[in-house]
Amino acid sequence: MTISIASQEISEQQLDNEVVLSVEGVSKKFCRDLKRSLLYGVQDIATELVGIRQKSEKLRRDEFWALKDVSFQLRRGEALGLVGPNGSGKSTLLRIISGLIKPDSGFVEIKGRIAPLIALGAGFNPILTGRENIYANMSILGLSKKEIDERFEAVLDFAEIGAAIDAPVQTYSSGMAARLGFACAIYTEPDILLIDEVLAVGDIKFRAKCYRRLAKLREQGTSFILVSHNSHSILSICESAIYLLKGKVVTVGNTDSVVDKYEKDLFSNEIKNQAKLLSLTDKYESKQSDLNITALCFKDEQGNLTRSLLSGETTYFCVEFKAYKEIENVTLSFLIQETFGESEHVLCINTQQDGESWDILPGYYEIQLKMPYLGLKPSFYTLKLSISKNLYYMLDAVESFKFTVEGKGMSQCLFYQPRTWKLVRSHNI
Ligand SMILES: Nc1ncnc2c1ncn2[C@@H]1O[C@H](COP(=O)(O)OP(=O)(O)OP(=O)(O)O)[C@@H](O)[C@H]1O
């Protein structure tokens, strides 16, 4: 009896550790010049046909490595996040894994069924109806007609597109196409699901439903590769991650440490580019306006200009402007969004709400907003700001002011909570 339990434990452990995807030394080159790319393509086909094509590590004119020597393994039930800046090769890697394109060197080994959710409605034919596309899409993913018949209602139910199922997919909104694509992919019950940013579309309710469904699939042993610019999604879904930069693997390992490294690199690049954003000297100055915003900046408690904001620190947000004439009832409003977030406003502040407005004479001014504890979590932000007269008459605005906030150990939080701790002993035993 004991022996059988032990052997069962071992076999479960082996199953858990089962590698379902192996990517070994994968490299892929592309050519920047379209004409030359076609020429290289024809050359490659011709040399392959006569059997003299050799895999070359050399780049021809205008070629570059979109992926270089990428290796990793994905295990059964594992969720792996893929992070990296634009153009780092994430989509190329997913396209190679899904078999859409061939690598120039290296190989990909897959055990089981793979379902790619790579672009919105990937694989959908726009002139076919939703119903026809479900059959076409799921049969490409390897299901028989009988299997699709059995799952059809569940797909329809999940996608929530109602009567539109008999309309051509080209009439669908991007959210509807994404829902149908997601439903088709998950109901094929794949062993590996590749998800490229698709979770960023759709309303919050649908996203929550997708996350619940993904958690369920994972319990059943499905593995995922998730590409997202939103670190929060990666951190909440994946236990391991890969950071790609210019086609090469920078780090691979536990999600927290990989995302931390990726964000640090992004922060330092943003901060280097930030200096000139503090002053708005390049901003167009309208001669017809009664007021012009001249600079935006942050200051610390001592009044020093600061470029590195820290969650939880006392911070002043300062807006300098020049008024050309006497103006009554001047108000300021701004809203802050996460630059790479999913478009929800993180913070909207309006002097009117706070019962503040000013009557001003011609001259130079600085409005200072004191935030005793900066409640923003570490991330990149974009701020939009406007100064108005009588709330609705806009005098001047700044469309996009970018800044970063740093802090430690808050990668999964949504905001900073100022706090102190105390242990109080209530009774003796
Ligand atoms: N078919 C192609 N022909 C030529 N260049 C390409 C092709 N596909 C991708 N590239 C280039 O390869 C590089 C990697 O692109 P890829 O789409 O994989 O990046 P990514 O990390 O997914 O970017 P993003 O985050 O913007 O989606 C980019 O420089 C891109 O311009």
PDBQT file of the ligand as one rigid body, heavy atoms in Angstrom, charges set to zero:
ROOT
HETATM    1  N1  LIG A 501       8.076  40.176 -41.178  1.00  0.00    +0.000 N 
HETATM    2  C1  LIG A 501       9.000  41.029 -40.722  1.00  0.00    +0.000 A 
HETATM    3  N2  LIG A 501       9.898  41.588 -41.580  1.00  0.00    +0.000 NA
HETATM    4  C2  LIG A 501      10.846  42.433 -41.129  1.00  0.00    +0.000 A 
HETATM    5  N3  LIG A 501      10.987  42.788 -39.843  1.00  0.00    +0.000 NA
HETATM    6  C3  LIG A 501      10.117  42.288 -38.946  1.00  0.00    +0.000 A 
HETATM    7  C4  LIG A 501       9.082  41.365 -39.336  1.00  0.00    +0.000 A 
HETATM    8  N4  LIG A 501       8.375  41.015 -38.239  1.00  0.00    +0.000 NA
HETATM    9  C5  LIG A 501       8.948  41.682 -37.198  1.00  0.00    +0.000 A 
HETATM   10  N5  LIG A 501       9.984  42.432 -37.625  1.00  0.00    +0.000 N 
HETATM   11  C6  LIG A 501      10.891  43.248 -36.796  1.00  0.00    +0.000 C 
HETATM   12  O1  LIG A 501      11.479  42.355 -35.846  1.00  0.00    +0.000 OA
HETATM   13  C7  LIG A 501      11.652  43.027 -34.602  1.00  0.00    +0.000 C 
HETATM   14  C8  LIG A 501      10.923  42.249 -33.505  1.00  0.00    +0.000 C 
HETATM   15  O2  LIG A 501       9.518  42.403 -33.737  1.00  0.00    +0.000 OA
HETATM   16  P1  LIG A 501       8.415  41.789 -32.776  1.00  0.00    +0.000 P 
HETATM   17  O3  LIG A 501       7.084  42.123 -33.365  1.00  0.00    +0.000 OA
HETATM   18  O4  LIG A 501       8.725  40.363 -32.539  1.00  0.00    +0.000 OA
HETATM   19  O5  LIG A 501       8.667  42.612 -31.441  1.00  0.00    +0.000 OA
HETATM   20  P2  LIG A 501       7.771  42.682 -30.117  1.00  0.00    +0.000 P 
HETATM   21  O6  LIG A 501       8.701  42.518 -28.959  1.00  0.00    +0.000 OA
HETATM   22  O7  LIG A 501       6.632  41.742 -30.220  1.00  0.00    +0.000 OA
HETATM   23  O8  LIG A 501       7.261  44.184 -30.177  1.00  0.00    +0.000 OA
HETATM   24  P3  LIG A 501       5.896  44.838 -29.588  1.00  0.00    +0.000 P 
HETATM   25  O9  LIG A 501       6.056  44.874 -28.107  1.00  0.00    +0.000 OA
HETATM   26  O10 LIG A 501       5.916  46.210 -30.180  1.00  0.00    +0.000 OA
HETATM   27  O11 LIG A 501       4.743  44.009 -30.064  1.00  0.00    +0.000 OA
HETATM   28  C9  LIG A 501      11.138  44.446 -34.796  1.00  0.00    +0.000 C 
HETATM   29  O12 LIG A 501      12.247  45.261 -35.114  1.00  0.00    +0.000 OA
HETATM   30  C10 LIG A 501      10.205  44.316 -35.996  1.00  0.00    +0.000 C 
HETATM   31  O13 LIG A 501      10.168  45.533 -36.717  1.00  0.00    +0.000 OA
ENDROOT
TORSDOF 0
